[in-house]
C-alpha cells in the first residue's frame, strides 16, 4: 500500500505509482448502471429459470433471497476494498496489493477466464439463436449463429473503443429497460393472475414433486439461479480509474446494484412463477419465461419481451468487454503478460486502452470458435458446455481469494476520510462473507454433475501456473514486473 493516502481523483493513481491515462467520465449513476447491467437479472433469470424449476419447482424462488443476502455480504467487503484500491484491474490489483504480485496474478487470471468465457458462451449459445429466430433464420445453424456472434463482438468492441462514456450511456438505458422489461412483465403477470387465478398463492411453495430428503439434495441445484446471477458487481471497481470521486461513488454503485437487483429480481420471480400455466410444460420448455408471457399476453408481448432480453444481454456485453479490457491493461501496465509493452498503451484521442480491448474481444472469439467447431463436428460440445458452466464457479474463486486476502490485511490499511467503511462491523461481515463464499463454492463444486466444471477451474489454474513458472516468476525475480517494481 502507498505510504501516503491520496484523496483526490488526480492523486489516486500517482499514489499507487501510475499515471492517470484513462478518462474520468463515470459518475455515480453510470457506475451503478455498470454493476446493475453486469449482474443483469434479465440475463440470469432468462438463462437459469428452467434449471431451478426442474430441481425444486416453484419453491426454488425462495432461494433467491438467500443468495442475495450472501452476495450482499461479499458486496460490502468489495465496496470497502474498492475505496482503498480503486484501480483498473480489480481482482489482480487487489490480490497484488494485499498480498503480492504472484497472488494477484492467479486471482486476476481466474477473473479473466470468467469474463472471456462468459462473453463467448452467452452470445454464441443464447443471444445468437434468439436473434436468428427474430430474423427468421435457422437458429440451429452454427454458421448463422457464428456470424451473428462475430457481428455482436465487433459492435461491442466499437462502442468500447469510441469511449467509456458511450458504453456508459448504453448501460444507463439498460437499467430502465431491465426494470421495465423483466420487472414490468413480472408485475403485469402478477396482476393478470390476480384477475384470473389459475392456482392458489400457495403454488409458490410447490416443490415440483420433490419431497423429504430429496429436497435437501435439490437445494444446491435450485440455489444456482441466484448464485449464478448476482455476481459481477465488483466490475464497477474495475472502472475505478474512470470514475469521478471513485472512493465515494464505487462503493455506492456496488451496494446499490446488489440491493436493487435482489429486490427487483424477487418481484419478477414472484410475478412469473405465480403465472405459470402448467408447471410440467414450463419446466421442460427451452424458454420458460417466454412461454409464460406468450400464454398470458400473446405473441406481440412475447416478441417485446425477447427484444428486452437481447438488449439487456448486449448491454452486459458492453460493460463486460470494458472490464475485461481494463483487466488486461492492468496486467500489461505491470508487465505481467505477453506483449505488455503494447497492451498497456492508451489511445490519446479516445483515452481508451484500444489494444487491450481488441485483445479481450479476440480472446472471447477464440472461445466462440471452439464452440463453433464443436457444434459443426459434434466433437467437444460437452466440453464447451462445461466451460460455460465453469463461469458460475470462477467468480466465486475470485471472491474467495480476494476476501481471504482482505481478512488477513485489512488491519494494516489506512482508513480513508469520507470513504465507505465497515467500522466495527468489518470482522463479522468479512468472516460471514467468507463463510457464504465457501457455502456457494460447495453448491457449485460438490454435486457430481458439476465435477466436469471443477476440472475446467483446475485447468484455468494450471494455465496460470504454467505462465507463472515459465516466464512471470523470472520477471518478478529480476524486478521487471509487478507492483513491487513500482514500490521500489
ROROKE-221257 format. One record per residue (C-alpha): x, y, z; residue in one letter. Coordinates in steps of 0.2 Angstrom, whole numbers, padded with zeros to 4 digits, always signed. Example, Ala and Ser with C-alpha at 12.3 -4.5 7.8 and 13.67 -1.06 7.14 Angstrom:
+0062-0022+0039a+0068-0005+0036s
//
This chain:
+0000+0000+0000x+0006+0018-0003x+0013+0027+0012x+0003+0042+0009x-0015+0041+0005x-0022+0052-0009x-0040+0058-0008x-0042+0067-0024x-0045+0058-0041x-0029+0067-0048x-0019+0060-0034x-0025+0042-0033x-0016+0034-0047x+0000+0044-0043x+0000+0037-0025x-0001+0019-0032x+0013+0023-0045x+0003+0025-0061x-0001+0040-0072x-0019+0045-0075x-0021+0039-0093x-0040+0034-0094x-0053+0047-0094x-0063+0050-0078x-0080+0052-0085x-0091+0040-0075x-0102+0047-0061x-0112+0038-0049x-0127+0033-0059x-0116+0027-0073x-0106+0016-0061x-0122+0009-0054x-0128+0005-0072x-0112-0004-0075x-0114-0015-0059x-0133-0017-0062x-0130-0022-0080x-0116-0035-0077x-0127-0043-0064x-0142-0042-0076x-0156-0050-0068x-0164-0052-0085x-0150-0062-0092x-0148-0073-0076x-0167-0077-0074x-0169-0080-0093x-0154-0092-0094x-0157-0101-0077x-0175-0101-0073x-0180-0118-0080x-0165-0126-0071x-0172-0120-0055x-0189-0126-0059x-0183-0143-0064x-0175-0146-0047x-0187-0138-0034x-0202-0132-0044x-0210-0115-0040x-0202-0116-0022x-0185-0113-0030x-0188-0094-0030x-0186-0093-0011x-0168-0097-0013x-0165-0081-0022x-0165-0070-0006x-0153-0082+0002x-0141-0079-0012x-0145-0061-0012x-0140-0059+0007x-0124-0069+0004x-0119-0059-0010x-0123-0043-0001x-0110-0048+0012x-0097-0050-0002x-0103-0033-0009x-0100-0024+0007x-0082-0031+0008x-0079-0026-0011x-0087-0009-0008x-0074-0005+0006x-0060-0013-0003x-0064-0003-0019x-0062+0013-0009x-0044+0008-0004x-0038+0001-0020x-0048+0010-0034x-0038+0004-0048x-0042-0004-0065x-0038-0022-0065x-0049-0025-0049x-0045-0044-0045x-0027-0043-0050x-0024-0026-0041x-0032-0031-0025x-0023-0048-0024x-0006-0040-0029x-0008-0025-0016x-0015-0035-0002x-0003-0050-0004x+0010-0049-0018x+0010-0050-0037x+0010-0068-0038x-0006-0069-0028x-0013-0055-0039x-0009-0064-0055x-0018-0080-0050x-0033-0071-0044x-0033-0059-0059x-0031-0074-0072x-0046-0083-0064x-0056-0067-0066x-0050-0065-0084x-0056-0083-0088x-0073-0079-0081x-0075-0064-0091x-0069-0071-0108x-0078-0087-0107x-0094-0079-0101x-0094-0067-0116x-0092-0082-0128x-0105-0093-0120x-0119-0080-0118x-0118-0074-0135x-0115-0090-0145x-0126-0101-0135x-0140-0089-0130x-0140-0072-0140x-0136-0078-0157x-0150-0091-0158x-0163-0078-0151x-0158-0066-0164x-0158-0079-0178x-0176-0083-0173x-0181-0064-0173x-0173-0063-0191x-0182-0079-0197x-0166-0088-0199x-0161-0105-0194x-0157-0104-0176x-0150-0122-0176x-0137-0117-0189x-0120-0115-0181x-0113-0105-0195x-0128-0092-0194x-0125-0091-0176x-0106-0088-0178x-0109-0074-0190x-0121-0066-0178x-0109-0068-0163x-0095-0060-0173x-0105-0045-0178x-0110-0043-0159x-0092-0044-0154x-0087-0031-0167x-0101-0019-0162x-0097-0021-0144x-0079-0018-0147x-0083-0002-0157x-0093+0005-0143x-0079+0002-0131x-0066+0010-0142x-0075+0026-0145x-0076+0030-0127x-0081+0023-0110x-0094+0037-0109x-0103+0029-0124x-0103+0012-0116x-0110+0020-0100x-0124+0028-0110x-0129+0011-0116x-0129+0004-0099x-0139+0019-0092x-0153+0015-0104x-0151-0004-0100x-0156+0000-0082x-0173+0006-0087x-0176-0007-0100x-0171-0021-0087x-0183-0014-0075x-0197-0010-0087x-0194-0027-0096x-0191-0041-0083x-0199-0032-0068x-0213-0024-0078x-0218-0040-0086x-0217-0049-0069x-0229-0036-0062x-0241-0037-0076x-0241-0056-0075x-0245-0054-0056x-0260-0043-0060x-0266-0055-0074x-0265-0069-0062x-0274-0060-0048x-0288-0056-0061x-0289-0074-0067x-0280-0085-0054x-0276-0102-0061x-0270-0109-0045x-0269-0103-0026x-0255-0092-0019x-0248-0107-0010x-0242-0113-0028x-0226-0103-0024x-0222-0116-0011x-0224-0131-0024x-0208-0141-0024x-0212-0149-0041x-0215-0167-0034x-0199-0166-0024x-0202-0172-0006x-0192-0177+0010x-0174-0179+0009x-0174-0176-0009x-0177-0158-0006x-0161-0156+0003x-0152-0164-0012x-0161-0152-0023x-0156-0136-0014x-0139-0134-0021x-0146-0135-0039x-0161-0124-0035x-0150-0111-0027x-0139-0109-0043x-0150-0096-0051x-0147-0083-0038x-0129-0089-0036x-0126-0088-0054x-0135-0071-0057x-0130-0060-0043x-0111-0059-0047x-0100-0046-0057x-0105-0031-0046x-0086-0029-0042x-0083-0024-0060x-0089-0006-0055x-0072-0006-0046x-0063-0012-0061x-0068+0005-0069x-0062+0015-0054x-0049+0024-0063x-0063+0031-0074x-0074+0036-0060x-0077+0053-0054x-0074+0053-0035x-0071+0035-0036x-0069+0032-0017x-0087+0038-0014x-0096+0033-0030x-0089+0015-0032x-0095+0008-0015x-0112+0016-0018x-0113+0008-0035x-0108-0009-0029x-0120-0009-0014x-0135-0001-0023x-0133-0013-0038x-0134-0029-0027x-0148-0022-0017x-0159-0017-0031x-0155-0032-0041x-0160-0043-0026x-0177-0034-0024x-0182-0032-0042x-0177-0050-0046x-0188-0056-0032x-0203-0046-0038x-0200-0053-0056x-0198-0071-0050x-0215-0070-0040x-0224-0062-0055x-0218-0075-0067x-0219-0090-0056x-0237-0087-0049x-0242-0085-0068x-0235-0102-0073x-0249-0110-0083x-0243-0128-0082x-0228-0132-0071x-0224-0148-0081x-0224-0140-0098x-0215-0124-0092x-0202-0134-0083x-0197-0144-0099x-0198-0128-0110x-0182-0121-0118x-0188-0104-0115x-0200-0105-0100x-0201-0086-0096x-0205-0083-0115x-0219-0096-0114x-0226-0089-0098x-0228-0071-0107x-0235-0079-0123x-0248-0089-0113x-0255-0073-0104x-0251-0059-0116x-0249-0066-0133x-0236-0066-0147x-0233-0047-0148x-0229-0046-0130x-0218-0061-0131x-0208-0053-0145x-0206-0037-0135x-0200-0047-0120x-0187-0056-0131x-0181-0039-0138x-0179-0033-0120x-0169-0049-0116x-0157-0047-0131x-0154-0028-0127x-0150-0032-0109x-0138-0045-0114x-0130-0034-0126x-0128-0020-0113x-0120-0034-0102x-0108-0037-0116x-0103-0019-0117x-0098-0017-0099x-0091-0035-0099x-0079-0030-0113x-0074-0014-0104x-0070-0023-0088x-0060-0037-0097x-0050-0024-0107x-0046-0014-0091x-0040-0031-0083x-0029-0034-0097x-0022-0016-0097x-0019-0018-0079x-0009-0034-0081x+0001-0026-0095x+0005-0010-0086x+0014-0021-0073x+0022-0031-0087x+0013-0047-0081x+0008-0054-0098x+0015-0056-0116x+0016-0041-0126x+0014-0030-0111x+0023-0015-0119x+0010-0014-0132x-0006-0019-0122x-0003-0005-0109x-0004+0009-0122x-0019+0020-0121x-0025+0030-0136x-0023+0048-0133x-0038+0053-0143x-0051+0041-0135x-0042+0038-0119x-0046+0020-0120x-0034+0005-0120x-0039+0000-0138x-0026-0014-0139x-0031-0022-0123x-0049-0021-0128x-0045-0029-0145x-0036-0042-0136x-0050-0045-0124x-0063-0046-0139x-0051-0058-0148x-0049-0069-0133x-0068-0071-0132x-0069-0075-0150x-0057-0089-0148x-0069-0097-0136x-0083-0094-0148x-0073-0103-0162x-0071-0118-0150x-0090-0118-0148x-0092-0117-0167x-0080-0131-0171x-0088-0142-0158x-0106-0138-0165x-0101-0142-0183x-0091-0158-0179x-0101-0164-0165x-0085-0166-0155x-0081-0157-0139x-0098-0150-0137x-0100-0156-0120x-0083-0149-0115x-0088-0132-0122x-0104-0133-0111x-0093-0137-0096x-0083-0122-0100x-0098-0111-0099x-0104-0120-0083x-0087-0116-0075x-0091-0097-0077x-0103-0100-0062x-0088-0106-0051x-0074-0094-0057x-0081-0078-0050x-0083-0086-0033x-0065-0092-0033x-0060-0074-0036x-0072-0069-0021x-0064-0082-0010x-0046-0076-0014x-0050-0058-0013x-0060-0059+0004x-0047-0071+0011x-0033-0058+0007x-0043-0044+0014x-0047-0053+0030x-0028-0055+0033x-0023-0037+0028x-0037-0025+0032x-0030-0021+0049x-0014-0014+0041x-0023-0002+0029x-0027+0016+0031x-0045+0022+0035x-0049+0035+0022x-0059+0051+0026x-0077+0051+0020x-0075+0034+0011x-0086+0019+0014x-0080+0010+0030x-0087-0005+0038x-0081+0001+0055x-0084-0011+0070x-0094-0022+0058x-0079-0026+0047x-0074-0043+0055x-0092-0050+0057x-0095-0045+0039x-0079-0052+0032x-0080-0068+0041x-0098-0070+0036x-0094-0066+0018x-0080-0079+0018x-0092-0092+0025x-0105-0088+0012x-0092-0090-0002x-0087-0107+0004x-0105-0112+0005x-0108-0106-0013x-0092-0115-0019x-0099-0131-0011x-0115-0129-0020x-0106-0126-0036x-0092-0139-0035x-0098-0154-0024x-0113-0161-0033x-0106-0174-0045x-0115-0166-0060x-0103-0151-0058x-0086-0161-0057x-0083-0158-0076x-0084-0139-0072x-0072-0141-0057x-0060-0149-0069x-0061-0133-0080x-0057-0122-0065x-0042-0133-0061x-0036-0131-0079x-0038-0112-0078x-0026-0113-0063x-0014-0124-0071x-0013-0112-0086x-0010-0098-0074x+0004-0108-0066x+0012-0113-0082x+0014-0095-0087x+0020-0090-0070x+0034-0103-0069x+0039-0102-0087x+0040-0083-0088x+0032-0072-0074x+0042-0079-0060x+0059-0074-0069x+0052-0056-0072x+0047-0054-0054x+0064-0060-0048x+0073-0048-0059x+0062-0033-0054x+0054-0031-0071x+0036-0034-0067x+0023-0032-0054x+0018-0019-0041x+0035-0022-0032x+0044-0013-0046x+0033+0002-0043x+0036+0001-0024x+0055+0000-0027x
//
